[in-house]
Amino acid sequence: MDGVLFALGLTLLAGLATGIGSLIAFFATRTNYRFLSISTGFSAGVMLYVSFVEIFVKGGEALREAFGETWGDWGNVGAFFGGIGLIALIDNLVPSSENPHETHSERETAQLNEARCPPQPQSSSEGVRSQRKLLRMGLMTALAIGIHNFPEGLATFLAALQEPGLGVAIAVAVALHNIPEGISVSVPIYYATGSRKKALVYSLLSGLAEPVGALVAYLGILVLFGGSGDGVPPEVMGILFAGVAGIMVYISLDQLLPTSRAYGKGHDSLLGLLGGMAVMALSLLLM
């Protein structure tokens, strides 16, 4: 039970990092876009390295144990691309106009930390329509991030349940990538409502999809196998691990790296990517 609580706690902390993005937007006198670029690239590096070196390999080991070498390898590759297909389908269902990884200029975020000059309600019909559009954008962005965060929560939970050290590494990577997502939710909602509180609340709610994903995974384990992750058959864990590896690779290539490059300058994105890989490699060697 302690392992389950630890895994759920890690997932919750990773999800709540969206609130850190809101706080940065509200209280930082100047948004550090280079930090966001490097941290998002770092997150991508961690996810890519751990997916190919650790999670995909573990999936293959479990499936070979269950089905033999040939069919185990085929099953591992199939589950990997199945995970990519699943997250791609989820991504395709989210309206493209509500991009949760859209970057915001310093001009847009400047008013977020001007306590004395919050956005003033506009009385004209055009102003009201503009505010409604911004509010809808913020709410749809929060929903989009919530949908994306659901499988991330499942991935973090399963990894932490099997190997706590691996779960910590994935949780850190997910948390770093949630920071700019929190900004993406906060900016339009704050401009539409003038309320920091509402912007922060919706930002946090979008991140709570991750512990919800973890709870769904745990309830599935209880219903199907009547116990902790130790009771899950190796073929099931192998498919889940290979699928999680595919999900994380897709997130890294489709979301994290483009966001990192959009925020950064020069080789910031590459430095973050290589730094994440190096830290992940070192942590796996030490553990």
VOMIZA-781430 format. One record per residue (C-alpha): residue number from 0; residue in three letters; x, y, z. Coordinates in steps of 0.001 Angstrom, whole numbers, plus 500000, padded with zeros to 6 digits. Last residue first. Layout:
N
<r><num>NUM</num><residu>Ala</residu><east>X</east><north>Y</north><up>Z</up></r>
...
This chain:
287
<r><num>286</num><residu>Met</residu><east>520345</east><north>503473</north><up>491057</up></r>
<r><num>285</num><residu>Leu</residu><east>523608</east><north>505257</north><up>490302</up></r>
<r><num>284</num><residu>Leu</residu><east>523611</east><north>504138</north><up>486669</up></r>
<r><num>283</num><residu>Leu</residu><east>519945</east><north>505082</north><up>486222</up></r>
<r><num>282</num><residu>Ser</residu><east>520576</east><north>508502</north><up>487778</up></r>
<r><num>281</num><residu>Leu</residu><east>523549</east><north>509128</north><up>485506</up></r>
<r><num>280</num><residu>Ala</residu><east>521621</east><north>508241</north><up>482359</up></r>
<r><num>279</num><residu>Met</residu><east>518682</east><north>510439</north><up>483408</up></r>
<r><num>278</num><residu>Val</residu><east>520987</east><north>513362</north><up>484158</up></r>
<r><num>277</num><residu>Ala</residu><east>522765</east><north>512950</north><up>480815</up></r>
<r><num>276</num><residu>Met</residu><east>519529</east><north>512648</north><up>478832</up></r>
<r><num>275</num><residu>Gly</residu><east>518046</east><north>515726</north><up>480493</up></r>
<r><num>274</num><residu>Gly</residu><east>521228</east><north>517714</north><up>479881</up></r>
<r><num>273</num><residu>Leu</residu><east>521270</east><north>516650</north><up>476227</up></r>
<r><num>272</num><residu>Leu</residu><east>517708</east><north>517898</north><up>475726</up></r>
<r><num>271</num><residu>Gly</residu><east>518267</east><north>521122</north><up>477688</up></r>
<r><num>270</num><residu>Leu</residu><east>521379</east><north>521932</north><up>475707</up></r>
<r><num>269</num><residu>Leu</residu><east>519548</east><north>521130</north><up>472455</up></r>
<r><num>268</num><residu>Ser</residu><east>516690</east><north>523494</north><up>473323</up></r>
<r><num>267</num><residu>Asp</residu><east>519014</east><north>526298</north><up>474370</up></r>
<r><num>266</num><residu>His</residu><east>521102</east><north>525944</north><up>471179</up></r>
<r><num>265</num><residu>Gly</residu><east>520322</east><north>529337</north><up>469711</up></r>
<r><num>264</num><residu>Lys</residu><east>517305</east><north>530954</north><up>471318</up></r>
<r><num>263</num><residu>Gly</residu><east>514468</east><north>529451</north><up>473286</up></r>
<r><num>262</num><residu>Tyr</residu><east>510702</east><north>529614</north><up>473725</up></r>
<r><num>261</num><residu>Ala</residu><east>509706</east><north>528225</north><up>470330</up></r>
<r><num>260</num><residu>Arg</residu><east>512493</east><north>525637</north><up>470405</up></r>
<r><num>259</num><residu>Ser</residu><east>511319</east><north>524282</north><up>473747</up></r>
<r><num>258</num><residu>Thr</residu><east>507704</east><north>524195</north><up>472605</up></r>
<r><num>257</num><residu>Pro</residu><east>508654</east><north>522235</north><up>469460</up></r>
<r><num>256</num><residu>Leu</residu><east>510735</east><north>519855</north><up>471642</up></r>
<r><num>255</num><residu>Leu</residu><east>508035</east><north>519281</north><up>474259</up></r>
<r><num>254</num><residu>Gln</residu><east>504936</east><north>518750</north><up>472150</up></r>
<r><num>253</num><residu>Asp</residu><east>505313</east><north>516438</north><up>469130</up></r>
<r><num>252</num><residu>Leu</residu><east>508702</east><north>514890</north><up>469804</up></r>
<r><num>251</num><residu>Ser</residu><east>508528</east><north>514564</north><up>473590</up></r>
<r><num>250</num><residu>Ile</residu><east>504823</east><north>513751</north><up>473784</up></r>
<r><num>249</num><residu>Tyr</residu><east>505214</east><north>511112</north><up>471068</up></r>
<r><num>248</num><residu>Val</residu><east>508178</east><north>509511</north><up>472841</up></r>
<r><num>247</num><residu>Met</residu><east>506256</east><north>509510</north><up>476122</up></r>
<r><num>246</num><residu>Ile</residu><east>503210</east><north>507802</north><up>474622</up></r>
<r><num>245</num><residu>Gly</residu><east>505356</east><north>505164</north><up>472892</up></r>
<r><num>244</num><residu>Ala</residu><east>507183</east><north>504348</north><up>476118</up></r>
<r><num>243</num><residu>Val</residu><east>503824</east><north>504097</north><up>477912</up></r>
<r><num>242</num><residu>Gly</residu><east>502657</east><north>501574</north><up>475311</up></r>
<r><num>241</num><residu>Ala</residu><east>505787</east><north>499468</north><up>475792</up></r>
<r><num>240</num><residu>Phe</residu><east>505289</east><north>499584</north><up>479562</up></r>
<r><num>239</num><residu>Leu</residu><east>501602</east><north>498719</north><up>479367</up></r>
<r><num>238</num><residu>Ile</residu><east>502187</east><north>495827</north><up>476953</up></r>
<r><num>237</num><residu>Gly</residu><east>504938</east><north>494423</north><up>479174</up></r>
<r><num>236</num><residu>Met</residu><east>502863</east><north>494890</north><up>482324</up></r>
<r><num>235</num><residu>Val</residu><east>500029</east><north>492903</north><up>480740</up></r>
<r><num>234</num><residu>Glu</residu><east>502353</east><north>490134</north><up>479504</up></r>
<r><num>233</num><residu>Pro</residu><east>504055</east><north>489974</north><up>482911</up></r>
<r><num>232</num><residu>Pro</residu><east>500776</east><north>489285</north><up>484748</up></r>
<r><num>231</num><residu>Val</residu><east>499839</east><north>491997</north><up>487291</up></r>
<r><num>230</num><residu>Gly</residu><east>500086</east><north>490784</north><up>490890</up></r>
<r><num>229</num><residu>Asp</residu><east>503095</east><north>492931</north><up>491787</up></r>
<r><num>228</num><residu>Gly</residu><east>501161</east><north>496030</north><up>490647</up></r>
<r><num>227</num><residu>Ser</residu><east>499011</east><north>495778</north><up>493732</up></r>
<r><num>226</num><residu>Gly</residu><east>495942</east><north>493633</north><up>494255</up></r>
<r><num>225</num><residu>Gly</residu><east>492734</east><north>492175</north><up>492902</up></r>
<r><num>224</num><residu>Phe</residu><east>493974</east><north>491519</north><up>489382</up></r>
<r><num>223</num><residu>Leu</residu><east>491329</east><north>492998</north><up>487111</up></r>
<r><num>222</num><residu>Val</residu><east>489407</east><north>495210</north><up>489511</up></r>
<r><num>221</num><residu>Leu</residu><east>492369</east><north>496257</north><up>491657</up></r>
<r><num>220</num><residu>Ile</residu><east>494666</east><north>496867</north><up>488681</up></r>
<r><num>219</num><residu>Gly</residu><east>491958</east><north>498880</north><up>486911</up></r>
<r><num>218</num><residu>Leu</residu><east>491397</east><north>500892</north><up>490086</up></r>
<r><num>217</num><residu>Tyr</residu><east>495121</east><north>501679</north><up>490155</up></r>
<r><num>216</num><residu>Ala</residu><east>495218</east><north>502755</north><up>486509</up></r>
<r><num>215</num><residu>Val</residu><east>492110</east><north>504915</north><up>486944</up></r>
<r><num>214</num><residu>Leu</residu><east>493659</east><north>506464</north><up>490044</up></r>
<r><num>213</num><residu>Ala</residu><east>496853</east><north>507291</north><up>488134</up></r>
<r><num>212</num><residu>Gly</residu><east>494876</east><north>508922</north><up>485316</up></r>
<r><num>211</num><residu>Val</residu><east>493012</east><north>510979</north><up>487921</up></r>
<r><num>210</num><residu>Pro</residu><east>496403</east><north>511893</north><up>489423</up></r>
<r><num>209</num><residu>Glu</residu><east>497326</east><north>513295</north><up>485984</up></r>
<r><num>208</num><residu>Ala</residu><east>494008</east><north>515018</north><up>485242</up></r>
<r><num>207</num><residu>Leu</residu><east>494745</east><north>517216</north><up>488261</up></r>
<r><num>206</num><residu>Gly</residu><east>496998</east><north>519343</north><up>486046</up></r>
<r><num>205</num><residu>Ser</residu><east>494075</east><north>520959</north><up>484220</up></r>
<r><num>204</num><residu>Leu</residu><east>492464</east><north>521701</north><up>487582</up></r>
<r><num>203</num><residu>Leu</residu><east>495583</east><north>523554</north><up>488739</up></r>
<r><num>202</num><residu>Ser</residu><east>495481</east><north>525904</north><up>485749</up></r>
<r><num>201</num><residu>Tyr</residu><east>491757</east><north>526413</north><up>486198</up></r>
<r><num>200</num><residu>Val</residu><east>492314</east><north>527418</north><up>489825</up></r>
<r><num>199</num><residu>Leu</residu><east>495260</east><north>529702</north><up>489028</up></r>
<r><num>198</num><residu>Ala</residu><east>493361</east><north>531615</north><up>486323</up></r>
<r><num>197</num><residu>Lys</residu><east>490317</east><north>531920</north><up>488573</up></r>
<r><num>196</num><residu>Lys</residu><east>492425</east><north>533286</north><up>491436</up></r>
<r><num>195</num><residu>Arg</residu><east>494341</east><north>535691</north><up>489205</up></r>
<r><num>194</num><residu>Ser</residu><east>491042</east><north>537318</north><up>488239</up></r>
<r><num>193</num><residu>Gly</residu><east>490832</east><north>539917</north><up>485441</up></r>
<r><num>192</num><residu>Thr</residu><east>488212</east><north>537676</north><up>483803</up></r>
<r><num>191</num><residu>Ala</residu><east>489130</east><north>537468</north><up>480104</up></r>
<r><num>190</num><residu>Tyr</residu><east>492774</east><north>538549</north><up>480411</up></r>
<r><num>189</num><residu>Tyr</residu><east>493278</east><north>536195</north><up>483336</up></r>
<r><num>188</num><residu>Ile</residu><east>491669</east><north>533298</north><up>481487</up></r>
<r><num>187</num><residu>Pro</residu><east>493771</east><north>533933</north><up>478364</up></r>
<r><num>186</num><residu>Val</residu><east>497127</east><north>533988</north><up>480214</up></r>
<r><num>185</num><residu>Ser</residu><east>496493</east><north>531351</north><up>482880</up></r>
<r><num>184</num><residu>Val</residu><east>495997</east><north>528285</north><up>480671</up></r>
<r><num>183</num><residu>Ser</residu><east>499144</east><north>528746</north><up>478575</up></r>
<r><num>182</num><residu>Ile</residu><east>501130</east><north>529687</north><up>481696</up></r>
<r><num>181</num><residu>Gly</residu><east>500185</east><north>526385</north><up>483318</up></r>
<r><num>180</num><residu>Glu</residu><east>501297</east><north>524577</north><up>480158</up></r>
<r><num>179</num><residu>Pro</residu><east>504674</east><north>526298</north><up>480476</up></r>
<r><num>178</num><residu>Ile</residu><east>505105</east><north>524641</north><up>483903</up></r>
<r><num>177</num><residu>Asn</residu><east>503673</east><north>521219</north><up>482962</up></r>
<r><num>176</num><residu>His</residu><east>506829</east><north>520210</north><up>481046</up></r>
<r><num>175</num><residu>Leu</residu><east>508902</east><north>520554</north><up>484181</up></r>
<r><num>174</num><residu>Ala</residu><east>506411</east><north>518476</north><up>486175</up></r>
<r><num>173</num><residu>Val</residu><east>506393</east><north>515691</north><up>483555</up></r>
<r><num>172</num><residu>Ala</residu><east>510195</east><north>515430</north><up>483632</up></r>
<r><num>171</num><residu>Val</residu><east>510262</east><north>515437</north><up>487443</up></r>
<r><num>170</num><residu>Ala</residu><east>507544</east><north>512750</north><up>487560</up></r>
<r><num>169</num><residu>Ile</residu><east>509466</east><north>510615</north><up>485047</up></r>
<r><num>168</num><residu>Ala</residu><east>512612</east><north>510721</north><up>487189</up></r>
<r><num>167</num><residu>Val</residu><east>510677</east><north>510001</north><up>490388</up></r>
<r><num>166</num><residu>Gly</residu><east>508902</east><north>507044</north><up>488764</up></r>
<r><num>165</num><residu>Leu</residu><east>512219</east><north>505541</north><up>487686</up></r>
<r><num>164</num><residu>Gly</residu><east>513430</east><north>505701</north><up>491267</up></r>
<r><num>163</num><residu>Pro</residu><east>510179</east><north>504163</north><up>492558</up></r>
<r><num>162</num><residu>Glu</residu><east>510425</east><north>501142</north><up>490227</up></r>
<r><num>161</num><residu>Gln</residu><east>507259</east><north>499113</north><up>489519</up></r>
<r><num>160</num><residu>Leu</residu><east>504692</east><north>501389</north><up>491136</up></r>
<r><num>159</num><residu>Ala</residu><east>506621</east><north>504511</north><up>490146</up></r>
<r><num>158</num><residu>Ala</residu><east>506574</east><north>503457</north><up>486469</up></r>
<r><num>157</num><residu>Leu</residu><east>502873</east><north>502621</north><up>486544</up></r>
<r><num>156</num><residu>Phe</residu><east>501982</east><north>505914</north><up>488247</up></r>
<r><num>155</num><residu>Thr</residu><east>504073</east><north>508118</north><up>485962</up></r>
<r><num>154</num><residu>Ala</residu><east>502664</east><north>506494</north><up>482812</up></r>
<r><num>153</num><residu>Leu</residu><east>499053</east><north>506731</north><up>484013</up></r>
<r><num>152</num><residu>Gly</residu><east>499556</east><north>510375</north><up>484910</up></r>
<r><num>151</num><residu>Glu</residu><east>501003</east><north>511041</north><up>481458</up></r>
<r><num>150</num><residu>Pro</residu><east>497982</east><north>509275</north><up>479943</up></r>
<r><num>149</num><residu>Phe</residu><east>495660</east><north>511814</north><up>481647</up></r>
<r><num>148</num><residu>Asn</residu><east>497872</east><north>514852</north><up>481071</up></r>
<r><num>147</num><residu>His</residu><east>496959</east><north>515209</north><up>477397</up></r>
<r><num>146</num><residu>Ile</residu><east>493229</east><north>515318</north><up>478160</up></r>
<r><num>145</num><residu>Gly</residu><east>493804</east><north>517799</north><up>480991</up></r>
<r><num>144</num><residu>Ile</residu><east>495970</east><north>519943</north><up>478727</up></r>
<r><num>143</num><residu>Ala</residu><east>493177</east><north>520086</north><up>476156</up></r>
<r><num>142</num><residu>Leu</residu><east>490602</east><north>520912</north><up>478834</up></r>
<r><num>141</num><residu>Ala</residu><east>492755</east><north>523734</north><up>480213</up></r>
<r><num>140</num><residu>Thr</residu><east>493302</east><north>525015</north><up>476657</up></r>
<r><num>139</num><residu>Met</residu><east>489557</east><north>524850</north><up>476054</up></r>
<r><num>138</num><residu>Leu</residu><east>488952</east><north>526871</north><up>479220</up></r>
<r><num>137</num><residu>Gly</residu><east>491570</east><north>529475</north><up>478277</up></r>
<r><num>136</num><residu>Met</residu><east>490335</east><north>529810</north><up>474697</up></r>
<r><num>135</num><residu>Arg</residu><east>486722</east><north>530074</north><up>475865</up></r>
<r><num>134</num><residu>Leu</residu><east>487712</east><north>532827</north><up>478277</up></r>
<r><num>133</num><residu>Leu</residu><east>489612</east><north>534657</north><up>475528</up></r>
<r><num>132</num><residu>Lys</residu><east>486655</east><north>534399</north><up>473131</up></r>
<r><num>131</num><residu>Arg</residu><east>484276</east><north>535613</north><up>475827</up></r>
<r><num>130</num><residu>Gln</residu><east>486545</east><north>538569</north><up>476513</up></r>
<r><num>129</num><residu>Ser</residu><east>486685</east><north>539468</north><up>472817</up></r>
<r><num>128</num><residu>Arg</residu><east>482908</east><north>539184</north><up>472473</up></r>
<r><num>127</num><residu>Val</residu><east>482491</east><north>541504</north><up>475451</up></r>
<r><num>126</num><residu>Gly</residu><east>484944</east><north>543979</north><up>473950</up></r>
<r><num>125</num><residu>Glu</residu><east>483099</east><north>543965</north><up>470612</up></r>
<r><num>124</num><residu>Ser</residu><east>479786</east><north>544505</north><up>472411</up></r>
<r><num>123</num><residu>Ser</residu><east>481284</east><north>547513</north><up>474143</up></r>
<r><num>122</num><residu>Ser</residu><east>481603</east><north>547562</north><up>477931</up></r>
<r><num>121</num><residu>Gln</residu><east>485160</east><north>546302</north><up>478228</up></r>
<r><num>120</num><residu>Pro</residu><east>486105</east><north>544944</north><up>481609</up></r>
<r><num>119</num><residu>Gln</residu><east>489449</east><north>546294</north><up>482817</up></r>
<r><num>118</num><residu>Pro</residu><east>492560</east><north>544111</north><up>482739</up></r>
<r><num>117</num><residu>Pro</residu><east>494401</east><north>544364</north><up>486034</up></r>
<r><num>116</num><residu>Cys</residu><east>496548</east><north>547449</north><up>486635</up></r>
<r><num>115</num><residu>Arg</residu><east>497613</east><north>547662</north><up>490255</up></r>
<r><num>114</num><residu>Ala</residu><east>498889</east><north>544105</north><up>490552</up></r>
<r><num>113</num><residu>Glu</residu><east>500971</east><north>544259</north><up>487375</up></r>
<r><num>112</num><residu>Asn</residu><east>502205</east><north>540659</north><up>487327</up></r>
<r><num>111</num><residu>Leu</residu><east>499782</east><north>539331</north><up>484717</up></r>
<r><num>110</num><residu>Gln</residu><east>499971</east><north>542580</north><up>482756</up></r>
<r><num>109</num><residu>Ala</residu><east>503350</east><north>541632</north><up>481265</up></r>
<r><num>108</num><residu>Thr</residu><east>502186</east><north>538220</north><up>480011</up></r>
<r><num>107</num><residu>Glu</residu><east>500933</east><north>539397</north><up>476619</up></r>
<r><num>106</num><residu>Arg</residu><east>503798</east><north>541820</north><up>476019</up></r>
<r><num>105</num><residu>Glu</residu><east>506278</east><north>539140</north><up>477040</up></r>
<r><num>104</num><residu>Ser</residu><east>504955</east><north>536972</north><up>474218</up></r>
<r><num>103</num><residu>His</residu><east>502984</east><north>533795</north><up>474779</up></r>
<r><num>102</num><residu>Thr</residu><east>503910</east><north>530337</north><up>473548</up></r>
<r><num>101</num><residu>Glu</residu><east>501304</east><north>527868</north><up>472363</up></r>
<r><num>100</num><residu>His</residu><east>501709</east><north>524449</north><up>473937</up></r>
<r><num>99</num><residu>Pro</residu><east>498072</east><north>523947</north><up>474899</up></r>
<r><num>98</num><residu>Asn</residu><east>496999</east><north>524597</north><up>471292</up></r>
<r><num>97</num><residu>Glu</residu><east>493329</east><north>525565</north><up>471309</up></r>
<r><num>96</num><residu>Ser</residu><east>493000</east><north>526156</north><up>467557</up></r>
<r><num>95</num><residu>Ser</residu><east>493877</east><north>522515</north><up>466909</up></r>
<r><num>94</num><residu>Pro</residu><east>490717</east><north>521364</north><up>468660</up></r>
<r><num>93</num><residu>Val</residu><east>491593</east><north>518252</north><up>470712</up></r>
<r><num>92</num><residu>Leu</residu><east>490467</east><north>515026</north><up>469009</up></r>
<r><num>91</num><residu>Asn</residu><east>493731</east><north>514788</north><up>467041</up></r>
<r><num>90</num><residu>Asp</residu><east>495818</east><north>514813</north><up>470216</up></r>
<r><num>89</num><residu>Ile</residu><east>493776</east><north>511964</north><up>471682</up></r>
<r><num>88</num><residu>Leu</residu><east>494284</east><north>510008</north><up>468447</up></r>
<r><num>87</num><residu>Ala</residu><east>498022</east><north>510767</north><up>468514</up></r>
<r><num>86</num><residu>Ile</residu><east>498125</east><north>509619</north><up>472163</up></r>
<r><num>85</num><residu>Leu</residu><east>496583</east><north>506279</north><up>471188</up></r>
<r><num>84</num><residu>Gly</residu><east>498628</east><north>505814</north><up>468010</up></r>
<r><num>83</num><residu>Ile</residu><east>501901</east><north>506387</north><up>469869</up></r>
<r><num>82</num><residu>Gly</residu><east>500840</east><north>503860</north><up>472509</up></r>
<r><num>81</num><residu>Gly</residu><east>499976</east><north>501373</north><up>469758</up></r>
<r><num>80</num><residu>Phe</residu><east>503373</east><north>502028</north><up>468244</up></r>
<r><num>79</num><residu>Phe</residu><east>504986</east><north>500793</north><up>471453</up></r>
<r><num>78</num><residu>Ala</residu><east>502431</east><north>497979</north><up>471879</up></r>
<r><num>77</num><residu>Gly</residu><east>503255</east><north>496647</north><up>468407</up></r>
<r><num>76</num><residu>Val</residu><east>507004</east><north>496871</north><up>469017</up></r>
<r><num>75</num><residu>Asn</residu><east>506675</east><north>494940</north><up>472277</up></r>
<r><num>74</num><residu>Gly</residu><east>504318</east><north>492383</north><up>470759</up></r>
<r><num>73</num><residu>Trp</residu><east>506716</east><north>491682</north><up>467910</up></r>
<r><num>72</num><residu>Asp</residu><east>509592</east><north>491291</north><up>470366</up></r>
<r><num>71</num><residu>Gly</residu><east>507556</east><north>488946</north><up>472570</up></r>
<r><num>70</num><residu>Trp</residu><east>506434</east><north>486970</north><up>469539</up></r>
<r><num>69</num><residu>Thr</residu><east>510026</east><north>486204</north><up>468571</up></r>
<r><num>68</num><residu>Glu</residu><east>511599</east><north>485805</north><up>472027</up></r>
<r><num>67</num><residu>Gly</residu><east>508939</east><north>483807</north><up>473827</up></r>
<r><num>66</num><residu>Phe</residu><east>505400</east><north>484788</north><up>474732</up></r>
<r><num>65</num><residu>Ala</residu><east>505385</east><north>485598</north><up>478478</up></r>
<r><num>64</num><residu>Glu</residu><east>509077</east><north>486054</north><up>479254</up></r>
<r><num>63</num><residu>Arg</residu><east>509559</east><north>487753</north><up>475890</up></r>
<r><num>62</num><residu>Leu</residu><east>506724</east><north>490120</north><up>476829</up></r>
<r><num>61</num><residu>Ala</residu><east>508279</east><north>491038</north><up>480176</up></r>
<r><num>60</num><residu>Glu</residu><east>511746</east><north>491588</north><up>478723</up></r>
<r><num>59</num><residu>Gly</residu><east>510370</east><north>493663</north><up>475837</up></r>
<r><num>58</num><residu>Gly</residu><east>508408</east><north>495930</north><up>478162</up></r>
<r><num>57</num><residu>Lys</residu><east>511495</east><north>496371</north><up>480321</up></r>
<r><num>56</num><residu>Val</residu><east>513495</east><north>497437</north><up>477248</up></r>
<r><num>55</num><residu>Phe</residu><east>510819</east><north>499946</north><up>476193</up></r>
<r><num>54</num><residu>Ile</residu><east>510812</east><north>501419</north><up>479717</up></r>
<r><num>53</num><residu>Glu</residu><east>514572</east><north>501656</north><up>480301</up></r>
<r><num>52</num><residu>Val</residu><east>516772</east><north>502773</north><up>477414</up></r>
<r><num>51</num><residu>Phe</residu><east>514156</east><north>503870</north><up>474860</up></r>
<r><num>50</num><residu>Ser</residu><east>511597</east><north>505528</north><up>477151</up></r>
<r><num>49</num><residu>Val</residu><east>514121</east><north>506669</north><up>479774</up></r>
<r><num>48</num><residu>Tyr</residu><east>516164</east><north>508520</north><up>477173</up></r>
<r><num>47</num><residu>Leu</residu><east>513212</east><north>510099</north><up>475380</up></r>
<r><num>46</num><residu>Met</residu><east>511462</east><north>511196</north><up>478583</up></r>
<r><num>45</num><residu>Val</residu><east>514573</east><north>512636</north><up>480234</up></r>
<r><num>44</num><residu>Gly</residu><east>515594</east><north>514491</north><up>477080</up></r>
<r><num>43</num><residu>Ala</residu><east>512083</east><north>515870</north><up>476573</up></r>
<r><num>42</num><residu>Ser</residu><east>512039</east><north>517180</north><up>480154</up></r>
<r><num>41</num><residu>Phe</residu><east>515416</east><north>518841</north><up>479632</up></r>
<r><num>40</num><residu>Gly</residu><east>514074</east><north>520478</north><up>476460</up></r>
<r><num>39</num><residu>Thr</residu><east>511172</east><north>521840</north><up>478517</up></r>
<r><num>38</num><residu>Ser</residu><east>513581</east><north>523041</north><up>481206</up></r>
<r><num>37</num><residu>Ile</residu><east>515922</east><north>524653</north><up>478650</up></r>
<r><num>36</num><residu>Ser</residu><east>513139</east><north>526479</north><up>476829</up></r>
<r><num>35</num><residu>Leu</residu><east>511325</east><north>527555</north><up>479987</up></r>
<r><num>34</num><residu>Phe</residu><east>514581</east><north>528856</north><up>481470</up></r>
<r><num>33</num><residu>Arg</residu><east>515271</east><north>530771</north><up>478241</up></r>
<r><num>32</num><residu>Tyr</residu><east>511781</east><north>532220</north><up>478405</up></r>
<r><num>31</num><residu>Asn</residu><east>512431</east><north>533789</north><up>481794</up></r>
<r><num>30</num><residu>Thr</residu><east>509233</east><north>535761</north><up>482234</up></r>
<r><num>29</num><residu>Arg</residu><east>510044</east><north>539148</north><up>483715</up></r>
<r><num>28</num><residu>Thr</residu><east>508732</east><north>540633</north><up>486935</up></r>
<r><num>27</num><residu>Ala</residu><east>507792</east><north>537123</north><up>488041</up></r>
<r><num>26</num><residu>Phe</residu><east>504660</east><north>537226</north><up>490181</up></r>
<r><num>25</num><residu>Phe</residu><east>501694</east><north>536296</north><up>488017</up></r>
<r><num>24</num><residu>Ala</residu><east>503306</east><north>534373</north><up>485152</up></r>
<r><num>23</num><residu>Ile</residu><east>505584</east><north>532441</north><up>487504</up></r>
<r><num>22</num><residu>Leu</residu><east>502607</east><north>531702</north><up>489749</up></r>
<r><num>21</num><residu>Ser</residu><east>500600</east><north>530374</north><up>486811</up></r>
<r><num>20</num><residu>Gly</residu><east>503429</east><north>528123</north><up>485670</up></r>
<r><num>19</num><residu>Ile</residu><east>503826</east><north>526821</north><up>489215</up></r>
<r><num>18</num><residu>Gly</residu><east>500136</east><north>525920</north><up>489159</up></r>
<r><num>17</num><residu>Thr</residu><east>500784</east><north>523621</north><up>486199</up></r>
<r><num>16</num><residu>Ala</residu><east>503226</east><north>521868</north><up>488540</up></r>
<r><num>15</num><residu>Leu</residu><east>500155</east><north>520400</north><up>490251</up></r>
<r><num>14</num><residu>Gly</residu><east>500256</east><north>517426</north><up>487883</up></r>
<r><num>13</num><residu>Ala</residu><east>503764</east><north>516346</north><up>488839</up></r>
<r><num>12</num><residu>Leu</residu><east>502918</east><north>516619</north><up>492546</up></r>
<r><num>11</num><residu>Leu</residu><east>499797</east><north>514479</north><up>492085</up></r>
<r><num>10</num><residu>Thr</residu><east>501687</east><north>511827</north><up>490123</up></r>
<r><num>9</num><residu>Leu</residu><east>504354</east><north>511577</north><up>492795</up></r>
<r><num>8</num><residu>Gly</residu><east>501702</east><north>511259</north><up>495505</up></r>
<r><num>7</num><residu>Leu</residu><east>499888</east><north>508493</north><up>493604</up></r>
<r><num>6</num><residu>Ala</residu><east>503140</east><north>506528</north><up>493219</up></r>
<r><num>5</num><residu>Phe</residu><east>504012</east><north>506957</north><up>496908</up></r>
<r><num>4</num><residu>Leu</residu><east>500494</east><north>505959</north><up>497957</up></r>
<r><num>3</num><residu>Val</residu><east>500714</east><north>502819</north><up>495801</up></r>
<r><num>2</num><residu>Gly</residu><east>504136</east><north>501921</north><up>497181</up></r>
<r><num>1</num><residu>Asp</residu><east>502901</east><north>502350</north><up>500747</up></r>
<r><num>0</num><residu>Met</residu><east>500000</east><north>500000</north><up>500000</up></r>
